[in-house]
Amino acid sequence: MLLLCAAIVAAVVVGGVGGLISDGISEGICKVLRAGGMGQNCPLDPGGNRPGKAAPDPDEPTQPCLAQSESTYLEETVTIPTRRVDGRTNSRGTVQLNKRVGPDGKPVWEVVDFTWGEVGVATPEVGGGPVKGGVWGGYTVTNGKVYGGFHDEKEARRFFEDLKEHRIGSDVKFTVRTNPVSGGLVWLGTRLPWVGDDFDRYMGGSEPDRKPTSEYLDDGLTGGVKADIELSSIKVPLKGRGWVVTGSQNNLQNGEKTTYYTQRGEAEAGVQIDVSRLVRLLPEPARTRAKQGFADGIDAVMVLVEQELGKNGLKMLPGQRAQVRAAVKLNPSIGLNYKHRGGTTWAVTQDENGNVVRLSQVQNGQDILYARVDGKLKADGEGAKAQGTLGQQWILFAQRTLTEKTMDASKPEEREVIERYLRDGDDGAVERAWDDGLGTMGRTTYDNTGETSKLEAKGDGGGKPKSRWGIFEIGRETERHTLQSAEFYKPGTGWVPWAKCR
């Protein structure tokens, strides 16, 4: 053995073999010496300290971490009154750009495109005096596609911007295409011979040239509550909604299928101050200037209305503008709004042969504080009254925390936990196993920036008894999530920095 080792060392010295190869040879020599009882001074892992070759931490998550995300969504809701209850339809389209970092530390970008639709029933606005509100419930379906594999951020962003403009660039097209009531007619239009493909492209429903890397579909129950408390010049809006859905996601590259179950919800509470009532308390010069500001505000709204009409080939005549200005009254308000979002998803992933690969859980929590400005428009006509509210919100402070936990079925102890979960449905036992050190846990925290805008229109038809027209709402939101910290859990130590997630 000594002669063999001496010969190898001589060859390395004379031939000048590269560093990585010589390191590998030295590792082999040490193994030979240890086998003969003569390598006590050799390190147990001679190559373990080489840069970039450190042994992976068994507690560090192997799934890609979310390092950055930004999204835009457009949502519309139509409430149709009936004698007993109101019908309610809702749809939302979202386009999202995500940066993910794999266990090798290399970033990859993906674009997510999904749309949901809801149908349900709602109570008419009930209550009296300062408190009014209602509840609603229904059924929801979400369809989404993921376009992954972008290794260049500019290419991914270009695809993201093009898809965003195509899918949700026009409020009118989006509403008609995605609303559960009118969407069926649009779908029939896309099946017309000769013109169907062009119509689909015009309405924003056609698919991009790039093939998706995965796609998913889920459905379930949804519901919510809405209330307003008005006390003189102060209004307190309250809102909450929730979902319970099940679905599956198919990886179109490796054949894996993930079946998941999600519970999530969000709650809002705000304070709005009626500026017009405060104006009445101002001295005369200031009150006059404020009223002129309201008039300028109506002019600004009219400009926006004419721009939107112009996009669809419509135009208002000067006489129509004057009629609208005379009939409309602007009632502005300012305030703050707080929103909390939370949810938990349990998922089981199987390979293309149906064998279980892993069990995972994702917990998502977010707190947002908005500054808001609202303008209520009232229009009085012959035998009818209508009103609309245009609102804008800007994020003052927001933070999101994402916790991802995984059990790997290739490891016997973790596979036993997964099988027990699938057999008994005992998620508490899985949680205890994670706390005891099995599996992996990663936690990322993000700073959020963005803004939302919303338009609501409703009216009364007049007559005896007074009939209701219904409500139309449409809102748009842009949001960006920037990574602030990333950690993973080490048993006996606690949460430690997750250096590869950047």
HELIX and SHEET records of a PDB file:
HELIX    1   1 LEU A    2  GLY A   15  1                                  14    
HELIX    2   2 GLY A   19  ALA A   35  1                                  17    
HELIX    3   3 GLU A  153  ILE A  168  1                                  16    
HELIX    4   4 ASP A  171  THR A  178  1                                   8    
HELIX    5   5 GLY A  183  THR A  190  1                                   8    
HELIX    6   6 GLY A  196  MET A  203  1                                   8    
HELIX    7   7 VAL A  275  VAL A  279  1                                   5    
HELIX    8   8 GLU A  284  LYS A  311  1                                  28    
HELIX    9   9 PRO A  318  ALA A  327  1                                  10    
HELIX   10  10 PRO A  412  ASP A  424  1                                  13    
HELIX   11  11 ASP A  427  ASP A  435  1                                   9    
SHEET    1   A13 GLY A 494  PRO A 497  0                                        
SHEET    2   A13 SER A 467  LYS A 490 -1                                        
SHEET    3   A13 CYS A  65  PRO A  81 -1                                        
SHEET    4   A13 ASP A  86  VAL A 101 -1                                        
SHEET    5   A13 PRO A 107  ALA A 122 -1                                        
SHEET    6   A13 VAL A 131  PHE A 150 -1                                        
SHEET    7   A13 SER A 214  LEU A 231 -1                                        
SHEET    8   A13 ILE A 234  ASN A 251 -1                                        
SHEET    9   A13 LYS A 257  ASP A 274 -1                                        
SHEET   10   A13 VAL A 328  GLN A 350 -1                                        
SHEET   11   A13 VAL A 356  GLY A 381 -1                                        
SHEET   12   A13 ALA A 384  ASP A 408 -1                                        
SHEET   13   A13 THR A 440  GLY A 462 -1                                        
END                                                                             
